[in-house]
Amino acid sequence: MGDHVTEIVIFSLLFLLVSGMGFVAARWRAPNDMAHLDEWGLGGRSFGGWITWFLVGGDLYTAYTFVAVPALLFGAGAAGFFAVPYTIIIYPLVFLVLVRLWSVSHRHGFVTPADFVRSRFQSPTLALLIAITGIVATMPYIALQLVGIEAVLKTMGVTGDSAIARHLPIIIAFAILAAYTYQSGLRAPALIAFVKDTLIYIVIIVAIIYLPYKLGGWGKIFDAADAKFDASPNPGDGILLNAGNQWQYITLALGSALALFLYPHSLTGVLASRNRDVIKRNMSALPAYSLLLGLIALLGFMAIAAGVKPLPGAKEGSVDSNTVVPLLFDQQFPSWFAGIAFAAVGIGALVPAAIMSIAAANLFTRNIYKEYLKRDASPAQEANVSKITSLVVKIGAVACIVFLDPQFSIDLQLIGGVIILQTLPAVALGIYTRWFHRGGLIAGWAAGMLLGFWMLWQIPNAATGRAHFGGSAFALEKFGFTDSKTTVYVGLVAVAVNLLVAALVTLALRAGKVPDGGDDTQPDDYFADEGDPRVAVPAQPASTDPDLDPAPSPKV
């Protein structure tokens, strides 16, 4: 640890700075009463263009992304680039979907996607399934933010022999996160996101200019990566895709794109926006983050050229590939700049972890607690339950890292993507059509889940020694294609079966004249905008900087 004093000091100072901002956020654009989910969980639904840009960007591009994407390129090559196209193709796909979801949520006061499903299909059962699905899929995602922080701490030598000693810094960091999230709600990550994204942009711009110069140019970087993969016995490795992994790459990119904005934390930032135009502008501009992601990914090849060797993993004989990027910065940059880079990763974990815990808490409060435990809960009671639940969620995420192998948490995240995709028919398609019978959607959800888990059970992971749930690449030969070595993404296959079953069961139920309930939404609900006369939204305080984020217009 003595060799990393400067890095530790800078990391700690910046971490404390943003923690202070998290507590101050309770008074930033503060309403008269925070005891309401619209205020605590959605920031008053008043965020303008710039705040939404940093909030959604900070939510989607996490600390785990910062360390895991280049680590994947370091270990497997071009296959790791799947994260770049999927974050590009998703924005046109959701451009029109999200504005419709915002409008109907704005008019009816929906806080979660399960709220929308409950009203759209008049089905508490379907809404409960959507809520549970969202919570289960989000939990490992929160835990993975800790993996990013842990990689930085290990690089700085902040570790110990016992499990508690090794994870104590993370426990302290998340205790601070829990405190200011409890107090400030969504306003805390919204304010911190400005610092987080600014630091990451600075670090990556400097790295992408300085490191190629120091390592001898891009030609030498790619030559070093090519030489490493040529020597690898794994046929899927390489700086270019091959016939064996192209379908896996395509289906994983498309499936991940479809899943991205189904996660409840992604929708939380959208629902906190002030109006439809804010969402449209952000969906048009957010691909700029994908450019940043592409540059981040190339750090994996730079680490190869720099001769970086990952630190040992938790299991004897294993390596922790997530330490590749922190080690690269530690070895190639002065200590003061490495400290800034490490702080960017650490702070990059706080923003998404806060939003994810808030989103999961809102799902529990609105769609489990109020629906089944206390139907007459007041807005203040809802806010208090959501605050407490957000603490429980964070404790659960820390427990996953402390008591489970971190690699297992990573496997859980792959499972999370498959799980959340099964909400696509009810949430994403439900925004545009009421054709599906609610019974068909429930049957489709069950079929997609069962098939998805069966396929995941069949996948081993030789690197970690896991016989089951070892990844998300399913070999088609298990479906009887004996001559095929092609693999595909489990989630895309499972959601395709989900849709097929939902359609067939819908036709059968309609033919049998089984009642389908009603629809509490109206066609014009999907076009409502700020100032809509049918919406009663608490008045919001004016912004202190009208050029940065103009205050919302008065509600009618």
FENDAFEN-V557327 format. One record per residue. N is the residue number from 0. PHI is phi in degrees with one decimal (* if undefined). Layout:
n:N phi:PHI
n:N phi:PHI
This chain:
n:0 phi:*
n:1 phi:-62.5
n:2 phi:-80.3
n:3 phi:-121.7
n:4 phi:-60.1
n:5 phi:-60.6
n:6 phi:-61.8
n:7 phi:-65.0
n:8 phi:-63.4
n:9 phi:-64.6
n:10 phi:-58.0
n:11 phi:-66.1
n:12 phi:-64.0
n:13 phi:-67.3
n:14 phi:-64.4
n:15 phi:-67.7
n:16 phi:-60.0
n:17 phi:-70.6
n:18 phi:-64.3
n:19 phi:-61.7
n:20 phi:-62.0
n:21 phi:-61.6
n:22 phi:-73.1
n:23 phi:-64.8
n:24 phi:-58.6
n:25 phi:-61.4
n:26 phi:-101.9
n:27 phi:-85.5
n:28 phi:54.3
n:29 phi:-72.4
n:30 phi:-84.3
n:31 phi:-69.6
n:32 phi:-140.6
n:33 phi:-86.6
n:34 phi:-81.1
n:35 phi:-157.4
n:36 phi:-62.3
n:37 phi:-61.2
n:38 phi:-88.8
n:39 phi:-70.2
n:40 phi:-92.5
n:41 phi:-131.3
n:42 phi:60.3
n:43 phi:78.6
n:44 phi:51.6
n:45 phi:-126.8
n:46 phi:-75.1
n:47 phi:-89.8
n:48 phi:-59.7
n:49 phi:-68.9
n:50 phi:-63.4
n:51 phi:-63.4
n:52 phi:-56.6
n:53 phi:-72.1
n:54 phi:-66.8
n:55 phi:-68.1
n:56 phi:-62.5
n:57 phi:-67.5
n:58 phi:-79.0
n:59 phi:-84.2
n:60 phi:-104.9
n:61 phi:-99.8
n:62 phi:-62.5
n:63 phi:-64.1
n:64 phi:-61.0
n:65 phi:-61.0
n:66 phi:-100.3
n:67 phi:-81.8
n:68 phi:-63.5
n:69 phi:-65.0
n:70 phi:-64.9
n:71 phi:-68.0
n:72 phi:-65.7
n:73 phi:-60.3
n:74 phi:-90.0
n:75 phi:-125.3
n:76 phi:85.5
n:77 phi:-58.7
n:78 phi:-58.4
n:79 phi:-71.0
n:80 phi:-75.5
n:81 phi:-56.6
n:82 phi:-67.4
n:83 phi:-74.9
n:84 phi:-64.6
n:85 phi:-70.1
n:86 phi:-80.3
n:87 phi:-92.6
n:88 phi:-72.7
n:89 phi:-70.5
n:90 phi:-65.7
n:91 phi:-63.8
n:92 phi:-65.1
n:93 phi:-100.0
n:94 phi:-53.7
n:95 phi:-87.1
n:96 phi:-66.3
n:97 phi:-69.6
n:98 phi:-68.1
n:99 phi:-67.8
n:100 phi:-64.6
n:101 phi:-60.5
n:102 phi:-62.2
n:103 phi:-68.2
n:104 phi:-70.9
n:105 phi:-63.4
n:106 phi:-72.0
n:107 phi:-99.0
n:108 phi:76.4
n:109 phi:-68.7
n:110 phi:-108.3
n:111 phi:-130.7
n:112 phi:-63.3
n:113 phi:-67.5
n:114 phi:-57.5
n:115 phi:-62.9
n:116 phi:-62.3
n:117 phi:-58.3
n:118 phi:-81.2
n:119 phi:-65.5
n:120 phi:-111.0
n:121 phi:47.0
n:122 phi:-134.0
n:123 phi:-61.7
n:124 phi:-65.9
n:125 phi:-64.4
n:126 phi:-63.9
n:127 phi:-63.0
n:128 phi:-63.0
n:129 phi:-65.3
n:130 phi:-65.4
n:131 phi:-62.1
n:132 phi:-59.5
n:133 phi:-63.9
n:134 phi:-66.1
n:135 phi:-63.2
n:136 phi:-71.8
n:137 phi:-81.8
n:138 phi:-54.1
n:139 phi:-65.8
n:140 phi:-65.1
n:141 phi:-65.4
n:142 phi:-59.2
n:143 phi:-69.3
n:144 phi:-64.8
n:145 phi:-68.0
n:146 phi:-61.9
n:147 phi:-63.9
n:148 phi:-64.1
n:149 phi:-62.2
n:150 phi:-61.7
n:151 phi:-67.5
n:152 phi:-63.4
n:153 phi:-63.5
n:154 phi:-64.6
n:155 phi:-82.5
n:156 phi:81.7
n:157 phi:-86.9
n:158 phi:-153.4
n:159 phi:-153.3
n:160 phi:-83.4
n:161 phi:-82.7
n:162 phi:-62.1
n:163 phi:-66.4
n:164 phi:-63.4
n:165 phi:-67.6
n:166 phi:-103.9
n:167 phi:-56.8
n:168 phi:-58.8
n:169 phi:-67.7
n:170 phi:-60.9
n:171 phi:-64.0
n:172 phi:-60.0
n:173 phi:-77.0
n:174 phi:-66.0
n:175 phi:-65.2
n:176 phi:-58.3
n:177 phi:-61.8
n:178 phi:-65.5
n:179 phi:-78.9
n:180 phi:-68.6
n:181 phi:-59.0
n:182 phi:-79.2
n:183 phi:-103.7
n:184 phi:64.2
n:185 phi:-68.3
n:186 phi:-63.2
n:187 phi:-64.2
n:188 phi:-65.3
n:189 phi:-64.0
n:190 phi:-74.9
n:191 phi:-66.9
n:192 phi:-57.9
n:193 phi:-60.2
n:194 phi:-69.0
n:195 phi:-58.7
n:196 phi:-69.7
n:197 phi:-62.1
n:198 phi:-61.9
n:199 phi:-65.1
n:200 phi:-61.0
n:201 phi:-62.3
n:202 phi:-61.5
n:203 phi:-70.8
n:204 phi:-62.0
n:205 phi:-63.3
n:206 phi:-64.0
n:207 phi:-73.0
n:208 phi:-94.4
n:209 phi:-78.0
n:210 phi:-64.9
n:211 phi:-59.2
n:212 phi:-62.1
n:213 phi:-71.7
n:214 phi:-91.7
n:215 phi:98.4
n:216 phi:102.9
n:217 phi:-64.3
n:218 phi:-58.6
n:219 phi:-68.1
n:220 phi:-63.6
n:221 phi:-70.0
n:222 phi:-64.1
n:223 phi:-65.1
n:224 phi:-65.0
n:225 phi:-62.3
n:226 phi:-64.0
n:227 phi:-64.0
n:228 phi:-73.5
n:229 phi:-63.4
n:230 phi:-85.3
n:231 phi:-79.8
n:232 phi:-76.3
n:233 phi:-76.1
n:234 phi:-67.8
n:235 phi:-86.2
n:236 phi:-77.1
n:237 phi:153.6
n:238 phi:-80.6
n:239 phi:-126.3
n:240 phi:-71.8
n:241 phi:-123.2
n:242 phi:-61.6
n:243 phi:-77.2
n:244 phi:-122.6
n:245 phi:-68.2
n:246 phi:-68.5
n:247 phi:-61.8
n:248 phi:-62.7
n:249 phi:-65.9
n:250 phi:-69.9
n:251 phi:-67.4
n:252 phi:-64.5
n:253 phi:-68.7
n:254 phi:-63.7
n:255 phi:-65.7
n:256 phi:-63.7
n:257 phi:-65.7
n:258 phi:-81.6
n:259 phi:-55.3
n:260 phi:-93.4
n:261 phi:-89.5
n:262 phi:-60.2
n:263 phi:-60.0
n:264 phi:-69.7
n:265 phi:-66.1
n:266 phi:-73.5
n:267 phi:-60.9
n:268 phi:-63.5
n:269 phi:-68.9
n:270 phi:-68.2
n:271 phi:-80.2
n:272 phi:-70.1
n:273 phi:-75.0
n:274 phi:-156.1
n:275 phi:-65.0
n:276 phi:-63.3
n:277 phi:-59.8
n:278 phi:-67.3
n:279 phi:-61.1
n:280 phi:-63.6
n:281 phi:-70.4
n:282 phi:-65.0
n:283 phi:-77.5
n:284 phi:-98.3
n:285 phi:-62.0
n:286 phi:-57.0
n:287 phi:-60.7
n:288 phi:-65.9
n:289 phi:-67.4
n:290 phi:-61.9
n:291 phi:-61.0
n:292 phi:-63.3
n:293 phi:-62.1
n:294 phi:-68.0
n:295 phi:-60.7
n:296 phi:-59.0
n:297 phi:-65.6
n:298 phi:-60.5
n:299 phi:-63.1
n:300 phi:-69.0
n:301 phi:-63.6
n:302 phi:-63.8
n:303 phi:-63.4
n:304 phi:-64.4
n:305 phi:-83.8
n:306 phi:73.2
n:307 phi:-68.1
n:308 phi:-115.7
n:309 phi:-58.7
n:310 phi:-71.2
n:311 phi:-60.8
n:312 phi:-86.9
n:313 phi:-68.3
n:314 phi:-88.3
n:315 phi:-62.3
n:316 phi:87.1
n:317 phi:-94.2
n:318 phi:-122.7
n:319 phi:-100.6
n:320 phi:-65.6
n:321 phi:-69.4
n:322 phi:-86.5
n:323 phi:-60.2
n:324 phi:-67.7
n:325 phi:-56.3
n:326 phi:-65.6
n:327 phi:-59.8
n:328 phi:-66.9
n:329 phi:-63.3
n:330 phi:-85.7
n:331 phi:-105.1
n:332 phi:-116.9
n:333 phi:-59.9
n:334 phi:-58.0
n:335 phi:-65.3
n:336 phi:-75.7
n:337 phi:-59.5
n:338 phi:-61.5
n:339 phi:-65.1
n:340 phi:-63.0
n:341 phi:-65.1
n:342 phi:-64.9
n:343 phi:-61.1
n:344 phi:-68.2
n:345 phi:-62.6
n:346 phi:-67.8
n:347 phi:-62.4
n:348 phi:-84.0
n:349 phi:-70.4
n:350 phi:-62.7
n:351 phi:-65.1
n:352 phi:-61.5
n:353 phi:-65.1
n:354 phi:-65.8
n:355 phi:-63.2
n:356 phi:-67.0
n:357 phi:-65.4
n:358 phi:-62.7
n:359 phi:-63.5
n:360 phi:-64.7
n:361 phi:-63.2
n:362 phi:-61.6
n:363 phi:-63.3
n:364 phi:-64.5
n:365 phi:-75.4
n:366 phi:-108.3
n:367 phi:-123.2
n:368 phi:-62.1
n:369 phi:-74.8
n:370 phi:-73.5
n:371 phi:-119.6
n:372 phi:-109.1
n:373 phi:-151.0
n:374 phi:-65.1
n:375 phi:-96.5
n:376 phi:-60.4
n:377 phi:-78.6
n:378 phi:-55.1
n:379 phi:-66.6
n:380 phi:-65.7
n:381 phi:-59.3
n:382 phi:-63.0
n:383 phi:-65.6
n:384 phi:-63.2
n:385 phi:-65.5
n:386 phi:-61.0
n:387 phi:-65.8
n:388 phi:-63.1
n:389 phi:-62.9
n:390 phi:-66.7
n:391 phi:-62.3
n:392 phi:-61.7
n:393 phi:-65.8
n:394 phi:-61.9
n:395 phi:-62.8
n:396 phi:-65.2
n:397 phi:-64.2
n:398 phi:-62.6
n:399 phi:-59.8
n:400 phi:-77.5
n:401 phi:-71.5
n:402 phi:-103.3
n:403 phi:-116.8
n:404 phi:-63.1
n:405 phi:-53.4
n:406 phi:-62.0
n:407 phi:-65.4
n:408 phi:-63.7
n:409 phi:-64.7
n:410 phi:-61.9
n:411 phi:-62.3
n:412 phi:-65.3
n:413 phi:-62.4
n:414 phi:-65.0
n:415 phi:-58.6
n:416 phi:-63.4
n:417 phi:-64.8
n:418 phi:-65.0
n:419 phi:-67.6
n:420 phi:-62.4
n:421 phi:-73.2
n:422 phi:-90.8
n:423 phi:-58.5
n:424 phi:-60.2
n:425 phi:-75.4
n:426 phi:-88.0
n:427 phi:-69.6
n:428 phi:-74.0
n:429 phi:-63.8
n:430 phi:-66.7
n:431 phi:-104.0
n:432 phi:-142.7
n:433 phi:-109.0
n:434 phi:-65.8
n:435 phi:-65.9
n:436 phi:-74.9
n:437 phi:-61.2
n:438 phi:-65.7
n:439 phi:-66.4
n:440 phi:-66.5
n:441 phi:-66.2
n:442 phi:-65.1
n:443 phi:-64.1
n:444 phi:-59.1
n:445 phi:-63.6
n:446 phi:-64.9
n:447 phi:-63.5
n:448 phi:-64.0
n:449 phi:-62.8
n:450 phi:-64.5
n:451 phi:-58.8
n:452 phi:-70.2
n:453 phi:-63.5
n:454 phi:-65.6
n:455 phi:-63.5
n:456 phi:-63.3
n:457 phi:-81.2
n:458 phi:-98.7
n:459 phi:-89.6
n:460 phi:-137.3
n:461 phi:-63.6
n:462 phi:-65.9
n:463 phi:-103.4
n:464 phi:80.4
n:465 phi:-84.1
n:466 phi:-86.0
n:467 phi:-137.0
n:468 phi:51.4
n:469 phi:-96.0
n:470 phi:160.8
n:471 phi:-125.2
n:472 phi:-95.7
n:473 phi:-99.9
n:474 phi:-77.6
n:475 phi:-65.6
n:476 phi:-62.6
n:477 phi:-73.2
n:478 phi:-94.7
n:479 phi:103.6
n:480 phi:-83.3
n:481 phi:-65.1
n:482 phi:-91.8
n:483 phi:-106.4
n:484 phi:-103.7
n:485 phi:-71.8
n:486 phi:-117.8
n:487 phi:-133.3
n:488 phi:-76.3
n:489 phi:-56.7
n:490 phi:-59.2
n:491 phi:-69.5
n:492 phi:-64.7
n:493 phi:-64.1
n:494 phi:-72.8
n:495 phi:-65.1
n:496 phi:-67.3
n:497 phi:-54.0
n:498 phi:-63.6
n:499 phi:-62.5
n:500 phi:-64.5
n:501 phi:-59.6
n:502 phi:-67.9
n:503 phi:-65.5
n:504 phi:-67.3
n:505 phi:-60.2
n:506 phi:-61.8
n:507 phi:-66.6
n:508 phi:-68.1
n:509 phi:-67.4
n:510 phi:-64.5
n:511 phi:-85.3
n:512 phi:55.1
n:513 phi:-76.0
n:514 phi:-56.6
n:515 phi:-115.8
n:516 phi:70.6
n:517 phi:-124.8
n:518 phi:-139.0
n:519 phi:-79.8
n:520 phi:-100.0
n:521 phi:-117.8
n:522 phi:-53.8
n:523 phi:-76.9
n:524 phi:-60.8
n:525 phi:-82.5
n:526 phi:-126.7
n:527 phi:-63.3
n:528 phi:-136.3
n:529 phi:-53.5
n:530 phi:83.3
n:531 phi:-59.3
n:532 phi:-67.7
n:533 phi:-93.2
n:534 phi:-117.7
n:535 phi:-107.3
n:536 phi:-112.8
n:537 phi:-56.6
n:538 phi:-62.5
n:539 phi:-109.0
n:540 phi:-70.3
n:541 phi:-69.9
n:542 phi:-71.7
n:543 phi:-77.5
n:544 phi:-134.9
n:545 phi:-63.0
n:546 phi:-72.6
n:547 phi:-76.3
n:548 phi:-153.6
n:549 phi:-52.5
n:550 phi:-65.0
n:551 phi:-64.7
n:552 phi:-70.4
n:553 phi:-60.1
n:554 phi:-80.1
n:555 phi:-79.4
